[in-house]
Amino acid sequence: MNRIPTHNDIETTHNKIKEFIHRTPILTSSSINNIFSSSLFFKCENFQKAGAFKMRGATNAILSLKNSKLKNGVATHSSGNHAGALALAAQKLGVPSYIAMPNTAPKIKIRAVQSYGGNITFCNPTLQDREKTLNKIVQETSAAFIHPYDDYRIITGQATCAKEIYEELDNLDYLITPVGGGGLLSGSILSTHYFSNSTKVIGAEPKGADDAYRSIRDNKIYPSVNPQTIADGLLTSLSDKTFNIIKKGIDRIITVSEDSIKAAMYLIWERMKILIEPSSATVLAVVLENPELFLNKRVALILSGGNVSPILKGE
């Protein structure tokens, strides 16, 4: 696919991937609503297969490949959730997967990729080394490279998450989603445009990894250089494809502190009894830091994943 996904593309993709993914629940918490005097609806992609929304895009990308391309397997570079999703989707379709993975990736995400049959090659945690390692893998295996987010097939798959929200909820004032490379955010913007045009979309980003915020502010893509955040899923910079969609459809990107991310993680665990990773917690952190913006509003929040150890130290 070499163009921005249409309404029909998202509909067709959703039907295509339904049997391979979960339709994740939308949960609410009256106690959290009371804290913020808002109506908050949590789309729980932490319950998705492979533990994150990435399963949607990875599945769509693999199913879009011709058999001649698919037979040699698929390959990518990823620090975690895309790697796990691609490995699981490949396993379900009976093809090999090859992952260039930084040696600093969380152990829980490394174990997940291994459990799904992914063939991991470790590398240094720089984009240059990840790409160099991936290129070597592709040369040796002839596997099809599937980018974590700079791919319209990936973006279309991620868009199905927001589509499900709009099928269940009416009259939403805001949709908040995390932003790293921008696959989920750009897909959410497209679904909002097609299925709930009056809803405003907000991106949630750590202050210590605020390249997307600066990119939209200055209308040029800033690379993610030495990001400092607990939200390990949000360390990458926007791509041309995601940037061009986001800049046209975003209401704003709001950055949040590390303390707020941790407080949001704890609040969701304490009041909702569910485990989410730090990247997911950025969406509630936005509300925590800006309660006046969401006062008496109907707000959907995408909890993007739950791949985190309950014991944070040593992981």
ChimeraX attribute file (.defattr): number of C-alpha atoms within 10 A of each C-alpha:
attribute: neighborCount
match mode: 1-to-1
recipient: residues
	/A:1	12
	/A:2	8
	/A:3	9
	/A:4	17
	/A:5	18
	/A:6	13
	/A:7	13
	/A:8	10
	/A:9	15
	/A:10	23
	/A:11	16
	/A:12	14
	/A:13	23
	/A:14	22
	/A:15	10
	/A:16	15
	/A:17	20
	/A:18	14
	/A:19	9
	/A:20	16
	/A:21	16
	/A:22	15
	/A:23	18
	/A:24	17
	/A:25	17
	/A:26	19
	/A:27	13
	/A:28	16
	/A:29	14
	/A:30	13
	/A:31	11
	/A:32	17
	/A:33	15
	/A:34	11
	/A:35	10
	/A:36	18
	/A:37	16
	/A:38	20
	/A:39	20
	/A:40	27
	/A:41	21
	/A:42	21
	/A:43	23
	/A:44	25
	/A:45	26
	/A:46	24
	/A:47	22
	/A:48	21
	/A:49	21
	/A:50	27
	/A:51	23
	/A:52	25
	/A:53	31
	/A:54	29
	/A:55	30
	/A:56	32
	/A:57	33
	/A:58	30
	/A:59	28
	/A:60	24
	/A:61	26
	/A:62	23
	/A:63	18
	/A:64	15
	/A:65	13
	/A:66	9
	/A:67	11
	/A:68	8
	/A:69	15
	/A:70	20
	/A:71	15
	/A:72	16
	/A:73	24
	/A:74	27
	/A:75	29
	/A:76	26
	/A:77	28
	/A:78	23
	/A:79	23
	/A:80	25
	/A:81	26
	/A:82	28
	/A:83	32
	/A:84	32
	/A:85	27
	/A:86	33
	/A:87	33
	/A:88	28
	/A:89	29
	/A:90	25
	/A:91	16
	/A:92	12
	/A:93	14
	/A:94	12
	/A:95	18
	/A:96	22
	/A:97	28
	/A:98	27
	/A:99	28
	/A:100	26
	/A:101	27
	/A:102	23
	/A:103	14
	/A:104	12
	/A:105	17
	/A:106	17
	/A:107	15
	/A:108	13
	/A:109	23
	/A:110	22
	/A:111	13
	/A:112	21
	/A:113	27
	/A:114	15
	/A:115	12
	/A:116	20
	/A:117	17
	/A:118	25
	/A:119	16
	/A:120	19
	/A:121	16
	/A:122	18
	/A:123	20
	/A:124	14
	/A:125	15
	/A:126	12
	/A:127	16
	/A:128	11
	/A:129	17
	/A:130	22
	/A:131	15
	/A:132	14
	/A:133	21
	/A:134	23
	/A:135	18
	/A:136	12
	/A:137	19
	/A:138	18
	/A:139	9
	/A:140	9
	/A:141	16
	/A:142	17
	/A:143	21
	/A:144	19
	/A:145	20
	/A:146	20
	/A:147	17
	/A:148	22
	/A:149	25
	/A:150	18
	/A:151	21
	/A:152	23
	/A:153	30
	/A:154	26
	/A:155	31
	/A:156	32
	/A:157	30
	/A:158	31
	/A:159	30
	/A:160	28
	/A:161	25
	/A:162	25
	/A:163	21
	/A:164	18
	/A:165	27
	/A:166	19
	/A:167	10
	/A:168	9
	/A:169	14
	/A:170	11
	/A:171	13
	/A:172	20
	/A:173	17
	/A:174	20
	/A:175	25
	/A:176	26
	/A:177	31
	/A:178	30
	/A:179	33
	/A:180	27
	/A:181	24
	/A:182	28
	/A:183	32
	/A:184	31
	/A:185	31
	/A:186	31
	/A:187	29
	/A:188	31
	/A:189	30
	/A:190	28
	/A:191	27
	/A:192	23
	/A:193	16
	/A:194	15
	/A:195	17
	/A:196	21
	/A:197	14
	/A:198	12
	/A:199	21
	/A:200	19
	/A:201	26
	/A:202	24
	/A:203	28
	/A:204	31
	/A:205	30
	/A:206	31
	/A:207	16
	/A:208	17
	/A:209	26
	/A:210	27
	/A:211	25
	/A:212	34
	/A:213	22
	/A:214	15
	/A:215	17
	/A:216	20
	/A:217	13
	/A:218	10
	/A:219	13
	/A:220	15
	/A:221	19
	/A:222	17
	/A:223	17
	/A:224	18
	/A:225	14
	/A:226	10
	/A:227	18
	/A:228	14
	/A:229	20
	/A:230	18
	/A:231	23
	/A:232	19
	/A:233	24
	/A:234	25
	/A:235	26
	/A:236	23
	/A:237	22
	/A:238	26
	/A:239	19
	/A:240	14
	/A:241	20
	/A:242	23
	/A:243	23
	/A:244	17
	/A:245	18
	/A:246	26
	/A:247	18
	/A:248	11
	/A:249	18
	/A:250	17
	/A:251	16
	/A:252	17
	/A:253	23
	/A:254	24
	/A:255	21
	/A:256	24
	/A:257	17
	/A:258	19
	/A:259	11
	/A:260	19
	/A:261	27
	/A:262	17
	/A:263	18
	/A:264	23
	/A:265	22
	/A:266	17
	/A:267	17
	/A:268	18
	/A:269	13
	/A:270	11
	/A:271	13
	/A:272	15
	/A:273	10
	/A:274	15
	/A:275	21
	/A:276	27
	/A:277	25
	/A:278	27
	/A:279	28
	/A:280	31
	/A:281	29
	/A:282	36
	/A:283	30
	/A:284	28
	/A:285	27
	/A:286	29
	/A:287	24
	/A:288	18
	/A:289	14
	/A:290	14
	/A:291	15
	/A:292	13
	/A:293	11
	/A:294	19
	/A:295	15
	/A:296	15
	/A:297	17
	/A:298	18
	/A:299	23
	/A:300	27
	/A:301	28
	/A:302	28
	/A:303	28
	/A:304	32
	/A:305	26
	/A:306	24
	/A:307	25
	/A:308	18
	/A:309	16
	/A:310	10
	/A:311	7
	/A:312	7
	/A:313	6
	/A:314	7
	/A:315	12
